[in-house]
Amino acid sequence: MKTRHLQLVTSTHSVTVRSKSPALSLYGPVRAGLTTSPITNDQQLTELLSCLEKKVATLVSKSFTVLDTLEQGTKAIRAAHYDTTSAEGGIK
């Protein structure tokens, strides 16, 4: 059951819109409820660059973590090898 308000909106809308063709934009027909705004190539490139910079920063951080882990592992192996060879009286 429609309220009086909905009936007024519906009747007003039907008067202003004669055909049920989709709305047009620079990019073709638009479905109801969607809004579009033309995005320039500069804006797209700026957004892409920003996204790439964030990804690169994340990868750099991860690479430093991997490098640090590798260095710690190498030091531990060297220390264990040194302890083993010194306990045996030197390198044979």
LUMTI-583987 format. One record per atom (N, C-alpha, C): residue number from 0; residue in three letters; atom name; z, y, x. Coordinates in nm, 2 decimals. Atoms other than C-alpha are relative to their C-alpha. Layout:
N
{resi = NUM; resn = ALA; name = CA; z = Z; y = Y; x = X}
...
//
This chain:
92
{resi = 0; resn = MET; name = N; z = 0.00; y = -0.12; x = 0.08}
{resi = 0; resn = MET; name = CA; z = 0.00; y = 0.00; x = 0.00}
{resi = 0; resn = MET; name = C; z = 0.00; y = 0.12; x = 0.09}
{resi = 1; resn = LYS; name = N; z = 0.02; y = -0.12; x = -0.08}
{resi = 1; resn = LYS; name = CA; z = -0.11; y = 0.33; x = 0.15}
{resi = 1; resn = LYS; name = C; z = 0.10; y = 0.11; x = -0.05}
{resi = 2; resn = THR; name = N; z = -0.08; y = -0.11; x = 0.04}
{resi = 2; resn = THR; name = CA; z = 0.12; y = 0.63; x = 0.15}
{resi = 2; resn = THR; name = C; z = -0.09; y = 0.12; x = -0.03}
{resi = 3; resn = ARG; name = N; z = 0.08; y = -0.12; x = 0.03}
{resi = 3; resn = ARG; name = CA; z = 0.00; y = 0.97; x = 0.04}
{resi = 3; resn = ARG; name = C; z = -0.06; y = 0.06; x = 0.13}
{resi = 4; resn = HIS; name = N; z = 0.05; y = -0.06; x = -0.13}
{resi = 4; resn = HIS; name = CA; z = -0.02; y = 1.09; x = 0.40}
{resi = 4; resn = HIS; name = C; z = -0.12; y = -0.08; x = 0.06}
{resi = 5; resn = LEU; name = N; z = 0.11; y = 0.08; x = -0.05}
{resi = 5; resn = LEU; name = CA; z = -0.24; y = 0.80; x = 0.50}
{resi = 5; resn = LEU; name = C; z = -0.12; y = 0.02; x = -0.08}
{resi = 6; resn = GLN; name = N; z = 0.12; y = -0.03; x = 0.08}
{resi = 6; resn = GLN; name = CA; z = -0.47; y = 0.86; x = 0.21}
{resi = 6; resn = GLN; name = C; z = -0.06; y = 0.13; x = 0.03}
{resi = 7; resn = LEU; name = N; z = 0.06; y = -0.13; x = -0.03}
{resi = 7; resn = LEU; name = CA; z = -0.51; y = 1.22; x = 0.30}
{resi = 7; resn = LEU; name = C; z = -0.07; y = -0.01; x = 0.14}
{resi = 8; resn = VAL; name = N; z = 0.06; y = 0.01; x = -0.13}
{resi = 8; resn = VAL; name = CA; z = -0.58; y = 1.14; x = 0.67}
{resi = 8; resn = VAL; name = C; z = -0.13; y = -0.08; x = -0.02}
{resi = 9; resn = THR; name = N; z = 0.12; y = 0.09; x = 0.02}
{resi = 9; resn = THR; name = CA; z = -0.83; y = 0.86; x = 0.56}
{resi = 9; resn = THR; name = C; z = -0.11; y = 0.08; x = -0.07}
{resi = 10; resn = SER; name = N; z = 0.10; y = -0.07; x = 0.07}
{resi = 10; resn = SER; name = CA; z = -1.01; y = 1.08; x = 0.31}
{resi = 10; resn = SER; name = C; z = -0.06; y = 0.11; x = 0.09}
{resi = 11; resn = THR; name = N; z = 0.05; y = -0.11; x = -0.09}
{resi = 11; resn = THR; name = CA; z = -1.03; y = 1.37; x = 0.56}
{resi = 11; resn = THR; name = C; z = -0.09; y = -0.05; x = 0.11}
{resi = 12; resn = HIS; name = N; z = 0.07; y = 0.06; x = -0.11}
{resi = 12; resn = HIS; name = CA; z = -1.15; y = 1.15; x = 0.83}
{resi = 12; resn = HIS; name = C; z = -0.14; y = -0.05; x = -0.05}
{resi = 13; resn = SER; name = N; z = 0.13; y = 0.05; x = 0.05}
{resi = 13; resn = SER; name = CA; z = -1.42; y = 0.99; x = 0.61}
{resi = 13; resn = SER; name = C; z = -0.09; y = 0.12; x = -0.03}
{resi = 14; resn = VAL; name = N; z = 0.09; y = -0.12; x = 0.03}
{resi = 14; resn = VAL; name = CA; z = -1.55; y = 1.34; x = 0.52}
{resi = 14; resn = VAL; name = C; z = -0.06; y = 0.05; x = 0.13}
{resi = 15; resn = THR; name = N; z = 0.05; y = -0.06; x = -0.12}
{resi = 15; resn = THR; name = CA; z = -1.58; y = 1.45; x = 0.88}
{resi = 15; resn = THR; name = C; z = -0.09; y = -0.10; x = 0.08}
{resi = 16; resn = VAL; name = N; z = 0.08; y = 0.09; x = -0.07}
{resi = 16; resn = VAL; name = CA; z = -1.73; y = 1.13; x = 1.01}
{resi = 16; resn = VAL; name = C; z = -0.09; y = -0.07; x = -0.10}
{resi = 17; resn = ARG; name = N; z = 0.09; y = 0.05; x = 0.10}
{resi = 17; resn = ARG; name = CA; z = -2.04; y = 1.04; x = 0.82}
{resi = 17; resn = ARG; name = C; z = -0.05; y = -0.14; x = 0.04}
{resi = 18; resn = SER; name = N; z = 0.04; y = 0.13; x = -0.04}
{resi = 18; resn = SER; name = CA; z = -2.15; y = 0.74; x = 1.02}
{resi = 18; resn = SER; name = C; z = 0.10; y = -0.06; x = 0.09}
{resi = 19; resn = LYS; name = N; z = -0.09; y = 0.08; x = -0.08}
{resi = 19; resn = LYS; name = CA; z = -1.96; y = 0.47; x = 1.20}
{resi = 19; resn = LYS; name = C; z = -0.05; y = -0.03; x = 0.13}
{resi = 20; resn = SER; name = N; z = 0.05; y = 0.03; x = -0.14}
{resi = 20; resn = SER; name = CA; z = -2.14; y = 0.50; x = 1.53}
{resi = 20; resn = SER; name = C; z = 0.11; y = 0.03; x = 0.10}
{resi = 21; resn = PRO; name = N; z = -0.10; y = -0.02; x = -0.10}
{resi = 21; resn = PRO; name = CA; z = -1.93; y = 0.47; x = 1.84}
{resi = 21; resn = PRO; name = C; z = -0.01; y = 0.14; x = 0.07}
{resi = 22; resn = ALA; name = N; z = 0.00; y = -0.13; x = -0.07}
{resi = 22; resn = ALA; name = CA; z = -1.83; y = 0.79; x = 2.03}
{resi = 22; resn = ALA; name = C; z = -0.08; y = -0.02; x = 0.13}
{resi = 23; resn = LEU; name = N; z = 0.08; y = 0.01; x = -0.12}
{resi = 23; resn = LEU; name = CA; z = -2.05; y = 0.87; x = 2.32}
{resi = 23; resn = LEU; name = C; z = 0.07; y = 0.08; x = 0.11}
{resi = 24; resn = SER; name = N; z = -0.05; y = -0.07; x = -0.11}
{resi = 24; resn = SER; name = CA; z = -1.95; y = 0.97; x = 2.67}
{resi = 24; resn = SER; name = C; z = -0.11; y = 0.00; x = 0.11}
{resi = 25; resn = LEU; name = N; z = 0.10; y = 0.00; x = -0.11}
{resi = 25; resn = LEU; name = CA; z = -2.12; y = 1.02; x = 3.01}
{resi = 25; resn = LEU; name = C; z = -0.03; y = -0.15; x = 0.04}
{resi = 26; resn = TYR; name = N; z = 0.02; y = 0.14; x = -0.04}
{resi = 26; resn = TYR; name = CA; z = -2.08; y = 0.64; x = 3.06}
{resi = 26; resn = TYR; name = C; z = -0.04; y = -0.09; x = -0.11}
{resi = 27; resn = GLY; name = N; z = 0.04; y = 0.08; x = 0.11}
{resi = 27; resn = GLY; name = CA; z = -2.21; y = 0.52; x = 2.72}
{resi = 27; resn = GLY; name = C; z = 0.10; y = 0.00; x = -0.11}
{resi = 28; resn = PRO; name = N; z = -0.08; y = 0.00; x = 0.12}
{resi = 28; resn = PRO; name = CA; z = -2.04; y = 0.43; x = 2.39}
{resi = 28; resn = PRO; name = C; z = 0.15; y = -0.03; x = 0.04}
{resi = 29; resn = VAL; name = N; z = -0.14; y = 0.02; x = -0.03}
{resi = 29; resn = VAL; name = CA; z = -1.66; y = 0.44; x = 2.38}
{resi = 29; resn = VAL; name = C; z = 0.07; y = -0.07; x = -0.12}
{resi = 30; resn = ARG; name = N; z = -0.07; y = 0.07; x = 0.11}
{resi = 30; resn = ARG; name = CA; z = -1.44; y = 0.21; x = 2.17}
{resi = 30; resn = ARG; name = C; z = 0.12; y = 0.09; x = -0.04}
{resi = 31; resn = ALA; name = N; z = -0.11; y = -0.08; x = 0.06}
{resi = 31; resn = ALA; name = CA; z = -1.17; y = 0.37; x = 1.95}
{resi = 31; resn = ALA; name = C; z = 0.13; y = -0.02; x = 0.08}
{resi = 32; resn = GLY; name = N; z = -0.12; y = 0.01; x = -0.07}
{resi = 32; resn = GLY; name = CA; z = -0.85; y = 0.44; x = 2.13}
{resi = 32; resn = GLY; name = C; z = -0.01; y = 0.02; x = 0.15}
{resi = 33; resn = LEU; name = N; z = 0.02; y = -0.01; x = -0.15}
{resi = 33; resn = LEU; name = CA; z = -1.00; y = 0.46; x = 2.48}
{resi = 33; resn = LEU; name = C; z = -0.04; y = 0.14; x = 0.03}
{resi = 34; resn = THR; name = N; z = 0.04; y = -0.14; x = -0.05}
{resi = 34; resn = THR; name = CA; z = -1.03; y = 0.79; x = 2.67}
{resi = 34; resn = THR; name = C; z = -0.06; y = -0.02; x = 0.13}
{resi = 35; resn = THR; name = N; z = 0.07; y = 0.01; x = -0.13}
{resi = 35; resn = THR; name = CA; z = -1.26; y = 0.84; x = 2.96}
{resi = 35; resn = THR; name = C; z = 0.00; y = 0.14; x = 0.05}
{resi = 36; resn = SER; name = N; z = 0.02; y = -0.13; x = -0.07}
{resi = 36; resn = SER; name = CA; z = -1.28; y = 1.12; x = 3.21}
{resi = 36; resn = SER; name = C; z = -0.09; y = -0.03; x = 0.12}
{resi = 37; resn = PRO; name = N; z = 0.09; y = 0.02; x = -0.12}
{resi = 37; resn = PRO; name = CA; z = -1.56; y = 1.15; x = 3.46}
{resi = 37; resn = PRO; name = C; z = 0.08; y = 0.01; x = 0.13}
{resi = 38; resn = ILE; name = N; z = -0.07; y = 0.00; x = -0.13}
{resi = 38; resn = ILE; name = CA; z = -1.43; y = 1.06; x = 3.80}
{resi = 38; resn = ILE; name = C; z = -0.11; y = 0.02; x = 0.11}
{resi = 39; resn = THR; name = N; z = 0.10; y = -0.03; x = -0.10}
{resi = 39; resn = THR; name = CA; z = -1.63; y = 1.21; x = 4.09}
{resi = 39; resn = THR; name = C; z = 0.01; y = -0.10; x = 0.12}
{resi = 40; resn = ASN; name = N; z = 0.01; y = 0.09; x = -0.12}
{resi = 40; resn = ASN; name = CA; z = -1.73; y = 1.01; x = 4.40}
{resi = 40; resn = ASN; name = C; z = 0.11; y = 0.04; x = 0.10}
{resi = 41; resn = ASP; name = N; z = -0.11; y = -0.04; x = -0.09}
{resi = 41; resn = ASP; name = CA; z = -1.48; y = 1.22; x = 4.60}
{resi = 41; resn = ASP; name = C; z = 0.13; y = -0.05; x = -0.04}
{resi = 42; resn = GLN; name = N; z = -0.13; y = 0.05; x = 0.05}
{resi = 42; resn = GLN; name = CA; z = -1.19; y = 1.12; x = 4.38}
{resi = 42; resn = GLN; name = C; z = 0.00; y = -0.15; x = 0.02}
{resi = 43; resn = GLN; name = N; z = 0.00; y = 0.15; x = -0.02}
{resi = 43; resn = GLN; name = CA; z = -1.29; y = 0.75; x = 4.39}
{resi = 43; resn = GLN; name = C; z = 0.02; y = -0.03; x = 0.15}
{resi = 44; resn = LEU; name = N; z = -0.02; y = 0.02; x = -0.14}
{resi = 44; resn = LEU; name = CA; z = -1.32; y = 0.77; x = 4.77}
{resi = 44; resn = LEU; name = C; z = 0.14; y = 0.03; x = 0.05}
{resi = 45; resn = THR; name = N; z = -0.14; y = -0.03; x = -0.04}
{resi = 45; resn = THR; name = CA; z = -0.98; y = 0.94; x = 4.80}
{resi = 45; resn = THR; name = C; z = 0.09; y = -0.11; x = -0.05}
{resi = 46; resn = GLU; name = N; z = -0.08; y = 0.11; x = 0.05}
{resi = 46; resn = GLU; name = CA; z = -0.82; y = 0.67; x = 4.58}
{resi = 46; resn = GLU; name = C; z = -0.01; y = -0.12; x = 0.09}
{resi = 47; resn = LEU; name = N; z = 0.02; y = 0.12; x = -0.08}
{resi = 47; resn = LEU; name = CA; z = -0.98; y = 0.40; x = 4.78}
{resi = 47; resn = LEU; name = C; z = 0.06; y = 0.01; x = 0.14}
{resi = 48; resn = LEU; name = N; z = -0.06; y = -0.03; x = -0.13}
{resi = 48; resn = LEU; name = CA; z = -0.88; y = 0.56; x = 5.11}
{resi = 48; resn = LEU; name = C; z = 0.15; y = -0.02; x = 0.00}
{resi = 49; resn = SER; name = N; z = -0.15; y = 0.01; x = 0.02}
{resi = 49; resn = SER; name = CA; z = -0.52; y = 0.59; x = 4.99}
{resi = 49; resn = SER; name = C; z = 0.05; y = -0.15; x = -0.01}
{resi = 50; resn = CYS; name = N; z = -0.04; y = 0.14; x = 0.01}
{resi = 50; resn = CYS; name = CA; z = -0.51; y = 0.23; x = 4.89}
{resi = 50; resn = CYS; name = C; z = -0.02; y = -0.08; x = 0.13}
{resi = 51; resn = LEU; name = N; z = 0.02; y = 0.07; x = -0.13}
{resi = 51; resn = LEU; name = CA; z = -0.66; y = 0.11; x = 5.22}
{resi = 51; resn = LEU; name = C; z = 0.11; y = 0.04; x = 0.10}
{resi = 52; resn = GLU; name = N; z = -0.10; y = -0.04; x = -0.10}
{resi = 52; resn = GLU; name = CA; z = -0.41; y = 0.32; x = 5.42}
{resi = 52; resn = GLU; name = C; z = 0.13; y = -0.07; x = -0.03}
{resi = 53; resn = LYS; name = N; z = -0.12; y = 0.07; x = 0.03}
{resi = 53; resn = LYS; name = CA; z = -0.12; y = 0.16; x = 5.23}
{resi = 53; resn = LYS; name = C; z = -0.01; y = -0.15; x = 0.05}
{resi = 54; resn = LYS; name = N; z = 0.02; y = 0.14; x = -0.04}
{resi = 54; resn = LYS; name = CA; z = -0.26; y = -0.19; x = 5.30}
{resi = 54; resn = LYS; name = C; z = 0.00; y = -0.01; x = 0.15}
{resi = 55; resn = VAL; name = N; z = 0.00; y = 0.00; x = -0.15}
{resi = 55; resn = VAL; name = CA; z = -0.32; y = -0.11; x = 5.67}
{resi = 55; resn = VAL; name = C; z = 0.15; y = 0.02; x = 0.05}
{resi = 56; resn = ALA; name = N; z = -0.14; y = -0.02; x = -0.04}
{resi = 56; resn = ALA; name = CA; z = 0.04; y = 0.02; x = 5.70}
{resi = 56; resn = ALA; name = C; z = 0.08; y = -0.13; x = -0.02}
{resi = 57; resn = THR; name = N; z = -0.07; y = 0.13; x = 0.02}
{resi = 57; resn = THR; name = CA; z = 0.17; y = -0.31; x = 5.55}
{resi = 57; resn = THR; name = C; z = -0.04; y = -0.10; x = 0.10}
{resi = 58; resn = LEU; name = N; z = 0.04; y = 0.10; x = -0.10}
{resi = 58; resn = LEU; name = CA; z = -0.04; y = -0.52; x = 5.78}
{resi = 58; resn = LEU; name = C; z = 0.05; y = 0.04; x = 0.14}
{resi = 59; resn = VAL; name = N; z = -0.05; y = -0.03; x = -0.13}
{resi = 59; resn = VAL; name = CA; z = 0.07; y = -0.32; x = 6.09}
{resi = 59; resn = VAL; name = C; z = 0.15; y = -0.04; x = 0.00}
{resi = 60; resn = SER; name = N; z = -0.14; y = 0.04; x = 0.01}
{resi = 60; resn = SER; name = CA; z = 0.43; y = -0.37; x = 5.98}
{resi = 60; resn = SER; name = C; z = 0.02; y = -0.15; x = 0.02}
{resi = 61; resn = LYS; name = N; z = -0.01; y = 0.14; x = -0.01}
{resi = 61; resn = LYS; name = CA; z = 0.38; y = -0.74; x = 5.94}
{resi = 61; resn = LYS; name = C; z = -0.04; y = -0.05; x = 0.14}
{resi = 62; resn = SER; name = N; z = 0.04; y = 0.04; x = -0.14}
{resi = 62; resn = SER; name = CA; z = 0.20; y = -0.76; x = 6.28}
{resi = 62; resn = SER; name = C; z = 0.11; y = 0.02; x = 0.10}
{resi = 63; resn = PHE; name = N; z = -0.12; y = -0.03; x = -0.10}
{resi = 63; resn = PHE; name = CA; z = 0.50; y = -0.60; x = 6.46}
{resi = 63; resn = PHE; name = C; z = 0.10; y = -0.11; x = -0.02}
{resi = 64; resn = THR; name = N; z = -0.09; y = 0.11; x = 0.02}
{resi = 64; resn = THR; name = CA; z = 0.72; y = -0.86; x = 6.29}
{resi = 64; resn = THR; name = C; z = -0.04; y = -0.13; x = 0.07}
{resi = 65; resn = VAL; name = N; z = 0.05; y = 0.12; x = -0.06}
{resi = 65; resn = VAL; name = CA; z = 0.50; y = -1.14; x = 6.41}
{resi = 65; resn = VAL; name = C; z = 0.02; y = 0.01; x = 0.15}
{resi = 66; resn = LEU; name = N; z = -0.01; y = -0.02; x = -0.14}
{resi = 66; resn = LEU; name = CA; z = 0.49; y = -1.00; x = 6.76}
{resi = 66; resn = LEU; name = C; z = 0.14; y = -0.01; x = 0.05}
{resi = 67; resn = ASP; name = N; z = -0.14; y = 0.01; x = -0.03}
{resi = 67; resn = ASP; name = CA; z = 0.87; y = -0.96; x = 6.77}
{resi = 67; resn = ASP; name = C; z = 0.05; y = -0.14; x = 0.00}
{resi = 68; resn = THR; name = N; z = -0.03; y = 0.14; x = 0.01}
{resi = 68; resn = THR; name = CA; z = 0.91; y = -1.32; x = 6.66}
{resi = 68; resn = THR; name = C; z = -0.05; y = -0.08; x = 0.11}
{resi = 69; resn = LEU; name = N; z = 0.06; y = 0.07; x = -0.11}
{resi = 69; resn = LEU; name = CA; z = 0.67; y = -1.44; x = 6.92}
{resi = 69; resn = LEU; name = C; z = 0.07; y = 0.03; x = 0.13}
{resi = 70; resn = GLU; name = N; z = -0.07; y = -0.03; x = -0.13}
{resi = 70; resn = GLU; name = CA; z = 0.85; y = -1.25; x = 7.20}
{resi = 70; resn = GLU; name = C; z = 0.13; y = -0.07; x = 0.01}
{resi = 71; resn = GLN; name = N; z = -0.13; y = 0.07; x = 0.00}
{resi = 71; resn = GLN; name = CA; z = 1.19; y = -1.39; x = 7.09}
{resi = 71; resn = GLN; name = C; z = -0.02; y = -0.15; x = 0.03}
{resi = 72; resn = GLY; name = N; z = 0.02; y = 0.14; x = -0.03}
{resi = 72; resn = GLY; name = CA; z = 1.05; y = -1.74; x = 7.09}
{resi = 72; resn = GLY; name = C; z = -0.04; y = -0.03; x = 0.14}
{resi = 73; resn = THR; name = N; z = 0.04; y = 0.02; x = -0.14}
{resi = 73; resn = THR; name = CA; z = 0.89; y = -1.70; x = 7.43}
{resi = 73; resn = THR; name = C; z = 0.12; y = 0.02; x = 0.09}
{resi = 74; resn = LYS; name = N; z = -0.12; y = -0.01; x = -0.09}
{resi = 74; resn = LYS; name = CA; z = 1.21; y = -1.57; x = 7.58}
{resi = 74; resn = LYS; name = C; z = 0.09; y = -0.12; x = -0.01}
{resi = 75; resn = ALA; name = N; z = -0.09; y = 0.12; x = 0.02}
{resi = 75; resn = ALA; name = CA; z = 1.41; y = -1.86; x = 7.43}
{resi = 75; resn = ALA; name = C; z = -0.06; y = -0.12; x = 0.07}
{resi = 76; resn = ILE; name = N; z = 0.06; y = 0.11; x = -0.07}
{resi = 76; resn = ILE; name = CA; z = 1.16; y = -2.11; x = 7.57}
{resi = 76; resn = ILE; name = C; z = 0.01; y = 0.02; x = 0.15}
{resi = 77; resn = ARG; name = N; z = -0.02; y = -0.02; x = -0.14}
{resi = 77; resn = ARG; name = CA; z = 1.17; y = -1.95; x = 7.91}
{resi = 77; resn = ARG; name = C; z = 0.14; y = -0.02; x = 0.05}
{resi = 78; resn = ALA; name = N; z = -0.14; y = 0.02; x = -0.04}
{resi = 78; resn = ALA; name = CA; z = 1.55; y = -1.94; x = 7.91}
{resi = 78; resn = ALA; name = C; z = 0.03; y = -0.15; x = 0.00}
{resi = 79; resn = ALA; name = N; z = -0.03; y = 0.15; x = 0.00}
{resi = 79; resn = ALA; name = CA; z = 1.57; y = -2.31; x = 7.81}
{resi = 79; resn = ALA; name = C; z = -0.07; y = -0.07; x = 0.11}
{resi = 80; resn = HIS; name = N; z = 0.07; y = 0.06; x = -0.11}
{resi = 80; resn = HIS; name = CA; z = 1.31; y = -2.40; x = 8.07}
{resi = 80; resn = HIS; name = C; z = 0.07; y = 0.03; x = 0.13}
{resi = 81; resn = TYR; name = N; z = -0.07; y = -0.04; x = -0.12}
{resi = 81; resn = TYR; name = CA; z = 1.50; y = -2.20; x = 8.34}
{resi = 81; resn = TYR; name = C; z = 0.13; y = -0.07; x = 0.01}
{resi = 82; resn = ASP; name = N; z = -0.13; y = 0.07; x = -0.01}
{resi = 82; resn = ASP; name = CA; z = 1.83; y = -2.36; x = 8.25}
{resi = 82; resn = ASP; name = C; z = -0.02; y = -0.15; x = 0.04}
{resi = 83; resn = THR; name = N; z = 0.03; y = 0.14; x = -0.03}
{resi = 83; resn = THR; name = CA; z = 1.67; y = -2.71; x = 8.27}
{resi = 83; resn = THR; name = C; z = -0.04; y = -0.01; x = 0.15}
{resi = 84; resn = THR; name = N; z = 0.05; y = 0.01; x = -0.14}
{resi = 84; resn = THR; name = CA; z = 1.50; y = -2.65; x = 8.61}
{resi = 84; resn = THR; name = C; z = 0.12; y = 0.04; x = 0.09}
{resi = 85; resn = SER; name = N; z = -0.11; y = -0.04; x = -0.09}
{resi = 85; resn = SER; name = CA; z = 1.81; y = -2.48; x = 8.76}
{resi = 85; resn = SER; name = C; z = 0.11; y = -0.11; x = 0.00}
{resi = 86; resn = ALA; name = N; z = -0.10; y = 0.10; x = 0.00}
{resi = 86; resn = ALA; name = CA; z = 2.04; y = -2.76; x = 8.65}
{resi = 86; resn = ALA; name = C; z = -0.05; y = -0.12; x = 0.08}
{resi = 87; resn = GLU; name = N; z = 0.06; y = 0.11; x = -0.08}
{resi = 87; resn = GLU; name = CA; z = 1.80; y = -3.01; x = 8.82}
{resi = 87; resn = GLU; name = C; z = -0.01; y = 0.03; x = 0.15}
{resi = 88; resn = GLY; name = N; z = 0.01; y = -0.04; x = -0.14}
{resi = 88; resn = GLY; name = CA; z = 1.82; y = -2.82; x = 9.15}
{resi = 88; resn = GLY; name = C; z = -0.13; y = 0.07; x = 0.04}
{resi = 89; resn = GLY; name = N; z = 0.12; y = -0.08; x = -0.04}
{resi = 89; resn = GLY; name = CA; z = 1.50; y = -2.62; x = 9.13}
{resi = 89; resn = GLY; name = C; z = -0.12; y = -0.07; x = -0.06}
{resi = 90; resn = ILE; name = N; z = 0.13; y = 0.05; x = 0.05}
{resi = 90; resn = ILE; name = CA; z = 1.14; y = -2.68; x = 9.05}
{resi = 90; resn = ILE; name = C; z = -0.05; y = -0.11; x = 0.10}
{resi = 91; resn = LYS; name = N; z = 0.05; y = 0.11; x = -0.09}
{resi = 91; resn = LYS; name = CA; z = 0.99; y = -3.01; x = 9.19}
{resi = 91; resn = LYS; name = C; z = -0.15; y = 0.01; x = 0.01}
//
